Amino acid sequence: MANVRRKKRLLMGTGVCLLLIFAPFLLKGYWVRLLTNIFMFAVLAESVNIIAGYCGYLSLGNMLFFGIGAYVEAVLMNRFGFSFYTALSLAGLGSGLFAVIVGILILRLRGHYFIMGTIALMELLREITSNLSLTGGAQGIMLPIFPGDAATANLFFYYFMFCLMLICVACTFYLSKSYLGYAFCAIKLDEDAASVMGINPTLYKTAAWAISAFFTGLAGGGYAYWLSFIYPSDVYQLATSIKMYLMMILGGGGTVFGPIAGAFFIEFISELVWGKFLDLHLLILGLILVLVVIFAPKGFMDLLQKGFSLNNLMTGIKENRA
């Protein structure tokens, strides 16, 4: 029975991937840009999943790595003439290295202290970026425009974000089956017990945050080149960090495909509600999110594994109340 379910999921996943590969040739430019944005948010949600879903450390300041990646990309391309891919590699590596440096200190904090520490760090970087002439200050910085017409650019960034999402998912899947992933889960369950078992919490938490930062930085670098112009308040947004976390929670934290499902759900619902109910879209979107949390407290993936039955929905509500 389990093998049959795996085969069905594999076939479904392959079908969805094939559909998304050919989607740009079937959809208008607006929908291609929307899907590109969804892929980017899927990468961000999956990145948060590594540190929060698997390791149990909620980082509401994860956008700081997005900003680092975006500005490394922009400065290297604008000021030093680097190519997109070279600058992108350094954007990801720079974000990961910064996570290692600050993680050794800040990851010793727990609970709400860690949350406040990551938010404070993001705000600090935003202020520094806003006052540096190298980054263009508060006025922002331009990037070289993508060579080619608008249609070619749309296709390029669509497949770039799509491939980045697939690589991020593959990495998370590998982590979930490796010793590193088991160490992350052990820290999430009981950090002190994991330490007694010989797991160095600070080392493994730093590794989780560095991997999360690496993919977030890559997404930031791609976003900067996609827009061709960035400024500090655009790439260092607390609201976007919260949105990433919501996507992970709704899809299912600590699962491989949960954050991806959450990203698709929230972005599609946001676009649909915003288009139909301009004045009430935030209220309606909030109500939808509350209902999802009530009926699927452990995320979409948990509901899919148990099956969409009224019995399971009621069980989920009881678990949520408990």
Residue pairs with C-beta under 8 A, 6 or more apart in sequence:
17 166
20 35
20 162
21 162
23 31
23 32
23 35
24 32
24 154
24 155
24 158
24 159
27 35
29 150
29 151
29 154
32 154
32 155
32 158
33 154
34 267
34 271
35 158
35 162
36 154
36 157
36 158
36 161
36 162
36 226
37 267
38 263
38 264
38 267
38 268
39 158
39 161
39 162
39 164
39 165
40 161
40 164
40 219
40 222
40 223
41 243
41 244
41 247
41 263
41 266
41 267
42 165
42 168
42 247
42 259
42 260
42 263
42 264
43 161
43 164
43 165
43 168
43 215
43 216
43 218
43 219
44 62
44 66
44 216
44 219
44 240
44 244
44 247
44 263
45 244
45 245
45 247
45 248
45 251
45 259
45 260
45 262
45 263
46 165
46 168
46 169
46 172
46 215
46 248
46 259
46 260
47 62
47 65
47 168
47 211
47 212
47 213
47 215
47 216
47 219
47 244
48 59
48 62
48 212
48 244
48 245
48 248
48 259
49 172
49 248
49 253
49 254
49 255
49 258
49 259
50 172
50 175
50 184
50 208
50 211
50 212
50 215
51 57
51 59
51 62
51 205
51 208
51 209
51 212
52 58
52 59
52 245
52 248
52 253
53 248
53 252
53 253
53 254
53 255
53 258
53 259
54 175
54 176
54 181
54 184
54 185
54 188
54 208
54 254
55 184
55 187
55 188
55 204
55 205
55 208
55 209
56 187
56 188
56 189
56 191
57 107
57 114
57 205
57 208
57 209
58 114
58 115
58 245
59 114
59 115
59 118
59 209
59 212
59 241
60 115
60 118
60 119
60 238
60 241
60 242
60 245
61 115
61 117
61 118
61 119
61 120
61 121
61 122
61 238
61 241
62 118
62 212
62 213
62 216
62 241
62 244
63 122
63 216
63 235
63 236
63 237
63 238
63 240
63 241
63 244
64 118
64 121
64 122
64 125
64 236
65 95
65 98
65 99
65 212
65 213
65 216
65 217
65 220
66 216
66 217
66 219
66 220
66 223
66 235
66 236
66 240
67 122
67 125
67 126
67 129
67 220
67 232
67 235
67 236
68 91
68 94
68 95
68 98
68 125
68 213
68 217
68 220
69 91
69 92
69 94
69 95
69 216
69 217
69 218
69 219
69 220
69 221
69 224
70 91
70 220
70 221
70 223
70 224
70 230
70 235
71 129
71 135
71 141
71 224
71 230
71 235
72 87
72 90
72 91
72 94
72 95
72 217
72 221
73 84
73 87
73 88
73 91
73 143
73 220
73 221
73 222
73 224
73 225
74 135
74 136
74 141
74 142
74 143
74 224
74 230
75 134
75 135
75 141
76 82
76 86
76 87
76 90
76 91
77 83
77 84
77 87
77 143
77 144
77 225
78 141
78 142
78 143
78 144
79 134
82 90
84 225
87 221
88 218
88 221
88 222
88 225
91 217
91 218
91 220
91 221
92 214
92 215
92 217
92 218
92 221
93 214
93 217
94 217
95 213
95 214
95 216
95 217
95 218
95 220
96 210
96 211
96 213
96 214
96 217
97 210
98 213
99 206
99 209
99 210
99 212
99 213
99 214
100 206
100 209
100 210
102 121
103 205
103 206
103 209
103 210
104 202
104 206
106 114
106 117
106 118
106 121
107 114
107 202
107 205
107 206
107 209
108 202
109 117
110 191
119 238
119 241
122 236
122 238
122 241
123 236
125 236
126 232
126 233
126 236
129 135
129 232
129 236
130 137
130 138
130 232
131 137
131 138
135 141
135 232
136 142
136 231
138 231
138 232
139 231
140 229
140 230
140 231
140 232
140 234
141 229
141 230
141 231
142 228
142 229
143 224
143 225
143 227
143 228
143 229
143 230
144 228
145 228
146 152
146 153
146 156
146 157
146 225
146 228
148 156
157 222
157 225
157 226
160 222
161 219
161 222
164 215
164 218
164 219
164 222
165 260
168 215
169 256
169 257
169 260
171 211
171 215
172 256
173 256
174 181
175 181
175 184
175 211
176 256
180 204
180 207
183 194
183 199
183 204
184 204
184 208
185 254
186 193
186 194
186 197
186 199
187 194
187 199
187 201
187 204
187 205
188 254
191 201
194 201
195 201
220 235
223 230
223 235
224 230
224 235
243 266
246 262
246 266
246 289
247 259
247 262
247 263
247 265
247 266
248 258
248 259
248 262
249 262
249 293
249 299
250 261
250 262
250 265
250 266
250 289
250 292
250 293
250 296
250 299
250 300
251 257
251 258
251 259
251 260
251 261
251 262
251 263
251 265
251 299
251 300
251 301
252 258
252 259
252 261
252 262
252 298
252 299
252 300
252 301
252 302
253 259
253 299
255 299
255 301
255 302
257 301
258 299
258 300
258 301
261 299
261 300
261 301
262 299
262 300
265 292
265 300
266 289
269 285
269 288
270 281
270 285
273 281
273 284
273 285
273 288
274 281
274 285
277 284
293 320
294 317
294 320
295 303
295 313
295 316
295 317
296 302
296 303
296 313
296 316
297 316
297 317
297 319
297 320
298 316
298 319
302 316
303 312
303 313
303 316
306 312
306 315
